[in-house]
Amino acid sequence: MTFDVSDPDAPVFVISVAAELSGMHPQTLRGYDRMGLVSPDRTGGGGRRYSVRDIELLRIVTRLTSAGIGIEGVRRILDLESQVLALQSRVMELEADLDAALHASAPNLPVLRATAVVTRWEPGPFAPR
């Protein structure tokens, strides 16, 4: 099996390497897998394989727990950040649909619509990427 090394979701790291890269003990990684915080891919024999994205997520969990946030709080933060990203994506889709509809209704007129000035949200240090 070959993997694209530029793919952040490619499951390439065995648990010992993932533990070293994330600064955690392998048993901690197993626990987080059981809790559903990080879900690495599995080999045919059941071994865990972690991606670059998994390692980033483990580092986020480490920062949050080091800041005194409990595992359930970490889970909630990760869920909320995921929801924010999904909602931002949906807003962009709806804006594109609106622009297309406005252009279709009056193709020769410039589209004028009021827009709020919003600073684009960028993922913070704890956001999954």
Secondary structure, DSSP 8 states (H G I E B T S, - for coil): ----TT-TT---B-HHHHHHHHT--HHHHHHHHHHTS---EE-TTS-EEB-HHHHHHHHHHHHHHHTT--HHHHHHHHHHHHHHHHHHHHHHHHHHHHHHHHHHH-TTS---------------TTS--
